[in-house]
């Protein structure tokens, strides 16, 4: 190389130095920032609005962006996207915090993108009780949340937190993605939603309290109704996904696979259009769902194994399921049935445990039936190696066929070979049913060897030596304080279980009392201290519980200073806050027996710390409720166009004033075809109102829609006081019709339902 050539090369390098230095300097974010290469971002909080393409935009391939100590904050109006990744390949995003947008992060038309250690909480949400399209025909990705992966493949979301919004993470038309070791809890709709997305993996994540109200309400304003919220929802042609090793407790459902789009062949039910088949649900804690721990409807070849499906309404609901393999699950203390299936076919149940700790002589654990609505066959079930205990009937059949082999039953009284109750249209074959000691006899106790670990640490796996336990058999039931826990593995004479990071829906004690049930034998209690994290706020006492109207609530625990107590999301009136003792008043205006979720919290948004939700019950004897004490419709015969008068008298039997709805004020007149909810006259949660309905369809309103709402002439009704409301309906439909009245606690339930039924004749 000549001297001039060397000089030219040197000058070129020197000229390039500022550009290289600039490229390596941290980037200051601003509106419309676009990043297409490796970059570090200057630390700080960036309040940036999105005008459509994303507040910050990323595209390109094969680079990493470090967002350590960086936060993106949107306007909090459920609009825009914080970080929008499009047409990217093998791009890694680390450490970003984003909140206040419609979607925190959107990955679109990309492959191999990695999100690591990001926090995408407190984005768009909808009010508790919002009902969206439940057909599954649409992806429902327009309502917002933390992370949206759309039209992408082979992406990774690892160690991310995405909480307190409508959805934690949505995966739409995207295959082969892996979501692991994250937390998608306290979402009002879904923790994870898969739509037209296959071969994805959701593993070792936490998605607790994914239900309407996000854990602040007691499940929902109406108790069991959670408006189809789920920790994991799988819809519309989403096949061969793996949901494994996740904590999914307290979801509206823990896992729901559905096919609600109708059948492929008209006049049939299965197979459905766009069914989600061959999914694997393995080793998850699905307990404490107010509906179904796992629901699998109208789909084929689902593998359901080693899940904890206890303390729910139904452990497993598998309507029209076909060829499912249900193996090694624990379904204990479910309110209705451990398993219920209508019109299912050829499902295998192997090595499961179905039980009630409190015996139910008239109860059934498993109910398999042909529902009579269509001709879909119910049957071809195989039950082998399962354990049934605590029920008068282990298995009930209705127009169904089943084969039972090698199951174990713990009868309630004298030993019996028959664990099946079947109607005349059912057939079953029972072989080698084993007998254990009756529940009515004292169960033999056995001693658990002293464990090597002397304390139990929340959020960890715990291994116990359990004599007689064998792999590849029905699992033992490990209970802490009477609650079945998630058994994660079984070896010869040893069992490993998961100790939750919280203490379910009750105060956290200092010690755990552990018992192990296997084949009708119960161990002696093993008591281990619980090593709660040092600075973790914790309620360890909540009394009285149950409470009654007028009680003062006493709350004790650790690290409960300078915060507030929420009862169903509303701040309680605190009378004493002395260190770790708090005394609070129950809310006024309690109308019916009520349950609250009690939470202590401090801070807001990303800085919020709180205890886990726990249940407080307020009891009211039936005779102390407000009631209709008189009502009358008049006249009993009238002509089309005339006014039907309804007179209703209510007495407040509560020991406290009852709040009353005042709209519409009496006397109010409805035209028969009008409905209160179409006139802007909605019920007010926590206040009494009156309803009138009839037995025929009126103006397109169903007979059970209770279209006519009537208010009172005062805001409250004193204890022992009565009041009378008069209202009118201008009748238009000739015939003989039955009218009826209801007294309603708004947002909760009917107190008096279908009362004062009266036949009214309407002449032309």
Secondary structure, DSSP 8 states (H G I E B T S, - for coil): --HHHHHHHHHHHHHHHHHHHHHHS-B---TTEEE-S-EEB--EEEE---SSS-SEEEEEEEEEEEEEEEEEE--SSS-SEEEEEEEEEEEEEEEEEEESSSEEEEEES-BS-EEES-B--S-----TT-----SSSS---SS-EEEEEES-BS-EEES-B--SSSEEEEEES-BS-EEES-B--S-SSEEEEEES--S-EEES-B----STTTTSSSSSTTTT--TT-EEEEEESS--S-EEES-B-TT-SEEEEE---S-BSSTT--SSBTT---S-EEES-B----SSEEEEE-S-B--EEES-B--SSSEEEE-TT-BS-EEES-EEES-SSEEEEEES-BS-EEES-EEEEEEEEEEEEEEEEE--SSS----EEEEEES-EEEEEEEEEEEES-EEEEES-EEE-SSS--S--EEE-TT-EEEEE--EE---TTS---EE-----S-SEE-TTEEEEEE-TT--TTS---EEEETTEE-EEEEEETTEEEEEE-SS-TTS---SEEEEEEEETTEEE--EEEEE---TT--EEEEEESSSB-TT-EEEEEEES--S-EEEETTEE-EEEEEETTEEEEE--S---S-EEEEEEEEES-GGG-EE---EEEEE---GGGS-EEEEEEEE-SEEETT-EEEEEEEEE--SSS-EEB--SS-SSEEEETT--GGGTT----TTSEEEEEEESS-BTTB-GGG--EEE--SSSEE-TT-EEEEEEEEE----EEEEEEEEEEETTTEEEEEEEEEEEEEEE-
